[in-house]
Amino acid sequence: MTPLITVKDLNKTFVSSGRHLQVLHDISFEIAEGDMTALTGPSGVGKSTLLHILGTLDRPTAGQVLYEDSNVFTFSNDELARFRRSSIGFVFQFHHLLPEFNTLENTLMPALIAGIRNEDAEKKARKLLDDVGLSERITHKPGELSGGEQQRVAVARALMLEPRVVLADEPTGNLDTGTGEELFNLLKGLNEKGTSFIIVTHNETLASQCSRTIKMKDGTIV
């Protein structure tokens, strides 16, 4: 069976003031459909850089990222944007909700950007918010929600277009321990329903609950 994601000999170098800083060194691994993968390691080892490349938000200096059989970095920028919008969901440590829009509108945002605005889209957004326990908060704006509730909206938004994989960068890092565990249990429940996750986390306890862990050190896979 073809892996959902295949990473081959991935390298990333940043250039600043004429100096070259290599952040990722010859990284290779595979992610299977339905995996819940924790990406761990100390700060500064390249976890977020790797996640951004997996999410096609940045291009590697060398190497390949294949989604099934498609080498996504052979796509044009427009093709890559369409692929990203339809196939990848994102959840970040800071939820990036739009403060002037309510919970339902924030959840609908990916559909609106994709030009989808109909009763089916709104019905789906309401169902996602029910799944994450926010069915009674749909008219509330982000400033009226707790930190954990805001992250739940971000999760619902990430799932709006039924992505193949959700990439989460420290999704519990800005939450207290109890709320973080509740959010992580929510992600596990969504994974059990078939959504694949790659989660950057410093929390070894949470990482141990994932189906697999990829550990990084100095820009390489340990």
C-alpha positions in Angstrom: 0.0 0.0 0.0 1.4 3.4 -1.0 2.2 5.6 2.1 0.2 8.8 2.5 3.4 10.8 2.7 6.9 9.9 1.7 9.9 12.1 2.6 13.1 11.5 0.7 16.5 13.0 1.5 15.0 16.3 2.6 17.3 19.2 3.2 16.7 22.8 4.1 19.2 25.6 4.2 18.5 29.3 5.0 20.7 32.1 3.7 21.0 35.3 5.7 23.6 38.0 5.2 25.6 35.7 3.0 25.8 32.9 5.6 24.3 29.5 5.1 22.4 27.7 7.9 21.4 24.2 7.2 18.4 23.3 9.4 17.4 19.9 8.0 19.9 17.2 7.0 18.9 14.3 4.7 15.6 13.5 6.3 13.7 10.4 5.1 10.5 8.8 6.5 7.0 7.6 5.6 3.6 8.4 7.0 0.8 5.8 6.5 -2.8 6.7 6.0 -4.5 6.9 9.5 -1.2 7.5 11.4 -1.1 9.8 14.4 2.5 10.8 14.4 4.2 12.9 17.1 7.3 14.9 16.0 9.4 15.6 19.1 12.8 17.0 20.0 14.3 20.1 21.7 13.6 23.6 20.5 15.6 24.6 17.5 16.1 21.2 16.0 13.9 21.9 12.9 10.5 20.5 13.8 8.5 23.5 12.7 10.6 23.9 9.6 9.9 20.3 8.7 6.2 20.7 9.4 6.0 23.8 7.2 7.6 21.9 4.3 5.2 18.9 4.8 2.4 21.5 4.7 3.9 23.0 1.5 4.1 26.4 3.2 7.9 26.4 2.4 10.0 24.6 -0.2 13.0 22.3 0.6 16.4 23.1 -0.6 16.8 19.5 -1.8 14.9 16.3 -1.6 11.3 15.3 -2.2 7.9 15.2 -0.4 5.4 12.8 -2.1 1.7 12.7 -1.2 1.0 9.2 -2.4 2.6 9.3 -5.8 2.7 13.0 -6.4 5.9 14.9 -5.9 4.3 18.1 -4.7 7.3 20.4 -5.2 7.1 19.9 -8.9 3.8 21.8 -8.8 3.6 25.5 -9.7 2.8 27.9 -6.9 -0.9 28.0 -8.0 -1.1 24.2 -8.2 0.6 23.9 -4.8 -1.9 26.4 -3.2 -4.9 24.4 -4.6 -3.3 21.2 -3.3 -2.7 22.6 0.1 -6.2 24.0 0.4 -7.9 20.7 -0.5 -5.5 18.2 1.1 -3.9 19.7 4.3 -5.4 21.1 7.5 -3.4 23.2 9.9 -3.7 23.8 13.7 -1.1 26.1 15.3 -0.2 26.9 18.9 -1.9 30.3 18.4 -5.2 29.6 16.8 -5.2 32.5 14.3 -9.0 32.9 14.5 -10.4 36.1 12.9 -11.7 38.2 15.9 -14.5 39.9 13.9 -16.1 36.6 12.9 -18.1 34.2 15.1 -17.3 30.5 15.7 -19.4 29.3 12.8 -18.0 31.9 10.4 -14.4 31.0 11.4 -15.1 27.3 10.9 -16.6 28.1 7.4 -13.6 30.2 6.4 -11.7 27.6 4.3 -14.9 26.9 2.4 -15.5 30.6 1.8 -11.9 31.0 0.5 -12.5 28.1 -1.8 -15.6 29.8 -3.1 -18.0 27.3 -1.4 -21.0 29.0 0.3 -24.1 26.9 0.5 -26.4 25.1 2.9 -24.3 22.0 2.8 -21.1 23.8 3.8 -22.9 25.4 6.8 -24.5 22.1 7.8 -21.0 20.5 7.7 -19.5 23.3 9.8 -22.3 22.9 12.4 -21.6 19.2 12.5 -17.9 19.7 13.0 -18.6 22.2 15.8 -20.9 19.7 17.4 -18.1 17.0 17.1 -15.7 19.3 19.0 -18.3 20.2 21.7 -19.1 23.7 20.6 -22.6 23.4 19.2 -23.9 25.9 21.7 -21.1 28.5 21.1 -21.5 29.0 17.3 -22.5 32.7 17.6 -19.7 33.6 20.0 -16.7 35.5 18.7 -13.1 34.4 19.7 -12.9 37.0 22.5 -15.9 35.3 24.2 -14.3 31.8 24.2 -11.7 30.2 26.4 -8.3 29.3 25.1 -9.3 25.6 24.8 -12.6 26.5 23.0 -10.6 28.7 20.5 -8.4 25.8 19.7 -11.4 23.5 19.2 -12.7 26.0 16.7 -9.3 25.9 15.0 -9.5 22.1 14.8 -13.0 22.3 13.3 -11.8 24.8 10.8 -8.8 22.6 9.8 -11.3 19.7 9.1 -13.7 21.8 7.0 -12.5 20.7 3.6 -11.9 17.1 4.7 -8.1 17.1 4.4 -6.0 14.0 4.0 -3.8 15.0 6.9 -3.9 17.6 9.7 -0.6 19.2 10.7 -0.5 20.6 14.2 2.3 22.7 15.6 2.3 22.6 19.4 -1.6 22.7 19.5 -1.6 22.3 23.3 1.4 24.5 24.0 -0.6 27.6 24.9 -3.1 25.7 27.1 -3.1 24.6 30.7 -2.4 20.9 31.4 -6.0 19.8 31.8 -7.3 21.7 28.8 -4.3 20.5 26.7 -5.2 16.9 27.6 -8.8 17.4 26.7 -7.8 18.8 23.3 -5.4 16.0 22.7 -8.1 13.5 23.5 -10.3 15.2 20.9 -7.5 14.8 18.3 -7.2 11.2 19.2 -10.9 10.7 18.7 -10.8 12.3 15.3 -7.8 10.1 14.4 -9.8 7.0 15.3 -12.4 8.2 12.8 -9.8 8.2 10.0 -8.1 11.6 10.0 -4.3 11.4 9.8 -2.3 13.8 12.1 1.3 14.9 12.4 1.8 16.8 15.7 4.8 18.8 16.8 4.9 18.6 20.6 7.4 19.0 23.5 5.0 17.0 25.7 6.4 13.5 25.9 3.3 12.2 27.8 1.1 13.3 25.0 3.5 12.0 22.3 3.5 8.6 23.9 -0.2 8.3 23.2 0.3 8.7 19.4 0.6 5.7 17.2 4.3 6.5 16.5 6.9 9.1 17.4 9.6 10.7 15.2 12.4 12.2 17.3 14.6 14.9 15.9 18.0 16.2 17.0 20.1 18.8 15.2 18.1 18.7 12.1 18.1 14.9 11.7 15.9 12.0 12.6 17.2 10.2 15.6 
